């Protein structure tokens, strides 16, 4: 009888015939090159520090690349910034309110009311389809232009701190239409560029600049008539952001930037007040006639905070030493009361919001979403950089609030609506839409008998427990 052939990759059973193996139950053959580990010699579960670090990095990378990461970052960071801002507005404004003969929570109540209205706008914007956002672009621009013209009408416009950019709504409530100009330019500009991009017209410079740049200059002119150069700088940053996203050539971009720089230099040179603010960059002494009082006391507030601050409500500078403690310089009070840890937390939240906005703009295939998300991200990050840079003494004081954080309902409402735009765009990503669809049950189906997992197919359990 010929010897039994051994198949490649299999080991012959030792001491057993084929018949006995059949009767007693065949032993599963082992693959070549694989050996069972010896008993008692198991690999340690944790590994070394370097192995654990690499494992943690891989887990973070997988979590960071999930389709709903941008959605959660936008919602979570904006919520935390707004809540922390409410706390700091109350802490920074109570002394000012008491000095004016008002209740200590006067400014906090107004900001809280604006936050409630803004939350409603955010939720509405986050649930609106992209087509409706595009349809609202022209009405929002027309309404904003009308209000900005009304600001310059004598008897209607109100001047505050030398800037005539306000309209009285009756009682203590005021409206600053220029804050809505940023949102109007983003929506209208994104829709305009998207329509021209669909027709492949953005490669021609005249279609790229007209009518986007003239309309932006019209908004800038109306803002500068009121003397608010800080808001004009933010609007200029939004314009440059839209041009960059539209793929403007480098020479055109540099030309527009140089032209804007010349105009800004002339506006600063012809205004002694702006020249004084420019001279206060990096100042450590109030100087002649206390010209740099606000800038220097902002540095004093940050320096006295230390690592963890003097404690919430324990600021010294808010007792009249630091002007605009609850508006433009609320970041300085945050540093004094919460220390370096508090200020770094605020910076981290803005960085997370900016990253999420860039991610939404970079991953979408809809040109309108890309322009609008990039414009909103440019607006919020540029305004935060200008405000914080002024508090740190690195930039001139521009008089712009910290987005979602400083006191001011006119600034909070359009910003929260813009955050709602980002949330809506993050939800519209194909992978994010599929992940959200997985998390909600279909109509007519019960929760029992199904297992819901993110980004995994729904598996129906059988009565026996099998799948």
Secondary structure, 3 states (H helix, E strand, C coil): CCCCCCCCCCCCCCCCCHHHHHHHCCCCCCCCCCCCCCCCCCCCCCCCHHHHHHHHHHHHHHHHCCCCHHHHHHHHHHHHHHHHHHHHHHHHHHHHHHHCCCCCCHHHHHHHHHHHHHHHHHHHHHHCCHHHHHHHHHHHHHHHHHHHHHHCCCCCEEEECCEEEEEECCCCCEECHHHHHHHHHHHHHHHHHHHHHHCCCCCCHHHHHCCHHHHHHHHHHHHHHCCCHHHHHHHHHHHHHHHHHCCCCHHHHHHHHHHHHHHHHHHHHCCHHHHHHHHCCCCCCCCHHHCCHHHHHHHHHHHHHCCCCCCCCCCCCCCCCCCCCCCCCHHHHHHHHHHHHHHHHHHHHHHHHHHHHHHHHHHCCCHHHHHHHHHHHHHHHHHHHHHHHHHCCCCCCCCCCCCCCCCCHHHHHHHHHHHHHHHHHHHCCHHHHHHHHHHCCCCCCCCCCEECCCCCCCEECCCCCCC
